[in-house]
């Protein structure tokens, strides 16, 4: 009602249904995908590689990512380098995919002065969601796994 949208991680329960709060109708649920060859084969990320594979067969839906009709988007979430005390470390999860989707959405929306100038109400949030729906690239996983696809900057 205040002109914002909420991106929420779908959950990491091994292909179970999207968990709450991502399953809430006003949330935008983000699942996790990965890409073969972007992390060493003998690491803890190797078991996250699972079918379905996308149009590009190097892309896959992470084995841990929750799925179902509530998924709105998919984003990279396997072997994401993040900061930790004293340096950096790779992490995997839908909680890593979610900020990737938020960053893409923020970048896309930053150029939309007409939307950003709207009063901060439900109509503004709806306009943002409608606009983002035009900036999605299907990855070939199907809606159960990727929703509408990957936000494409």
C-alpha positions as CSV (number, residue, x, y, z in Angstrom):
1,X,0.0,0.0,0.0
2,X,3.0,2.3,0.3
3,X,4.3,2.0,-3.2
4,X,7.0,-0.6,-2.6
5,X,7.4,-4.2,-3.7
6,X,8.8,-7.1,-1.6
7,X,11.1,-9.7,-3.1
8,X,11.3,-12.9,-1.0
9,X,13.4,-16.0,-1.2
10,X,11.4,-19.2,-2.1
11,X,13.2,-21.4,0.4
12,X,15.8,-24.1,0.4
13,X,13.9,-27.2,1.1
14,X,14.9,-29.3,-1.9
15,X,12.1,-28.6,-4.4
16,X,9.3,-28.4,-1.8
17,X,6.5,-25.8,-2.4
18,X,7.4,-22.2,-2.1
19,X,7.5,-21.3,1.7
20,X,6.0,-18.4,3.5
21,X,6.4,-15.4,3.2
22,X,7.4,-16.0,-0.4
23,X,4.1,-17.8,-1.0
24,X,2.1,-14.7,0.2
25,X,0.3,-13.2,-2.8
26,X,1.9,-9.7,-2.4
27,X,5.4,-11.1,-2.4
28,X,7.6,-11.6,-5.4
29,X,9.1,-15.1,-4.9
30,X,12.7,-15.7,-6.2
31,X,14.1,-19.1,-6.8
32,X,17.8,-20.0,-7.3
33,X,19.6,-21.1,-10.4
34,X,23.3,-21.9,-11.1
35,X,25.6,-22.3,-14.1
36,X,27.9,-25.3,-14.6
37,X,31.6,-24.3,-14.7
38,X,31.2,-21.3,-12.4
39,X,32.4,-23.2,-9.3
40,X,34.9,-26.1,-8.8
41,X,33.4,-29.5,-9.4
42,X,34.6,-31.0,-6.1
43,X,33.0,-28.3,-3.9
44,X,29.9,-28.3,-1.7
45,X,28.1,-26.6,-4.6
46,X,28.4,-29.7,-6.9
47,X,25.3,-31.5,-5.5
48,X,23.2,-28.4,-6.2
49,X,23.5,-29.1,-9.9
50,X,20.2,-30.8,-11.0
51,X,17.7,-31.0,-13.8
52,X,15.9,-29.2,-15.2
53,X,18.5,-27.6,-17.4
54,X,17.7,-24.5,-19.3
55,X,17.8,-23.6,-22.9
56,X,21.5,-23.2,-22.3
57,X,22.3,-26.6,-20.9
58,X,25.0,-25.1,-18.6
59,X,22.2,-23.4,-16.6
60,X,20.2,-25.4,-14.0
61,X,17.7,-24.9,-11.2
62,X,19.4,-25.4,-7.9
63,X,18.5,-28.7,-6.3
64,X,17.7,-26.9,-3.0
65,X,15.4,-24.3,-4.5
66,X,11.7,-24.4,-3.6
67,X,9.4,-24.5,-6.6
68,X,5.7,-24.2,-7.7
69,X,3.1,-21.8,-9.0
70,X,4.1,-19.1,-6.5
71,X,7.6,-18.6,-8.1
72,X,7.8,-15.2,-9.8
73,X,11.5,-15.0,-10.8
74,X,14.7,-16.9,-10.8
75,X,18.2,-15.5,-10.2
76,X,21.8,-16.8,-9.7
77,X,22.0,-18.4,-6.3
78,X,24.7,-21.0,-6.5
79,X,28.4,-20.2,-5.6
80,X,27.7,-16.5,-5.1
81,X,30.7,-14.7,-3.6
82,X,29.8,-12.7,-0.6
83,X,31.6,-10.8,2.1
84,X,32.5,-12.5,5.5
85,X,34.5,-11.2,8.4
86,X,38.0,-10.9,7.1
87,X,37.3,-11.6,3.4
88,X,35.0,-13.3,1.0
89,X,33.4,-16.8,0.6
90,X,31.0,-18.5,-1.8
91,X,27.4,-19.1,-0.6
92,X,24.4,-20.8,-2.1
93,X,20.7,-20.4,-1.5
94,X,17.6,-18.6,-2.5
95,X,18.7,-15.9,0.0
96,X,21.6,-15.3,-2.3
97,X,19.4,-15.3,-5.4
98,X,16.9,-12.8,-3.9
99,X,19.3,-9.8,-3.6
100,X,20.5,-10.5,-7.2
101,X,16.9,-10.1,-8.4
102,X,16.4,-7.0,-6.2
103,X,19.6,-5.4,-7.7
104,X,18.4,-6.1,-11.2
105,X,15.0,-4.7,-10.4
106,X,16.5,-1.6,-8.8
107,X,18.7,-1.0,-11.8
108,X,15.8,-1.4,-14.2
109,X,13.4,0.8,-12.2
110,X,16.1,3.5,-11.7
111,X,15.6,4.6,-15.3
112,X,11.8,4.8,-15.1
113,X,11.2,8.4,-13.9
114,X,7.5,8.2,-14.6
115,X,7.0,5.2,-12.2
116,X,9.3,6.6,-9.6
117,X,7.5,9.9,-9.6
118,X,4.1,8.3,-8.8
119,X,2.6,8.7,-5.4
120,X,3.8,6.0,-3.0
121,X,0.7,3.8,-3.0
122,X,-0.6,0.5,-4.3
123,X,-0.8,1.8,-7.9
124,X,2.9,2.6,-7.9
125,X,3.7,-0.9,-6.7
126,X,1.5,-2.4,-9.4
127,X,3.2,-0.2,-12.0
128,X,6.6,-1.5,-10.9
129,X,5.5,-5.1,-11.1
130,X,3.9,-4.6,-14.5
131,X,7.1,-2.9,-15.8
132,X,9.4,-5.6,-14.4
133,X,7.2,-8.3,-16.1
134,X,8.4,-6.7,-19.4
135,X,12.1,-7.1,-18.5
136,X,12.2,-10.9,-17.9
137,X,14.1,-13.5,-19.9
138,X,12.7,-17.0,-19.8
139,X,15.6,-19.4,-19.1
140,X,13.9,-22.6,-20.4
141,X,13.1,-24.2,-17.0
142,X,9.4,-23.7,-17.2
143,X,7.1,-21.6,-14.9
144,X,7.1,-24.1,-12.0
145,X,10.9,-23.6,-11.6
146,X,11.5,-20.1,-12.9
147,X,8.2,-18.2,-12.7
148,X,8.5,-15.7,-15.6
149,X,12.3,-16.0,-15.8
150,X,15.4,-14.0,-15.0
151,X,15.2,-10.1,-14.7
152,X,17.3,-9.0,-17.6
153,X,19.3,-5.7,-17.4
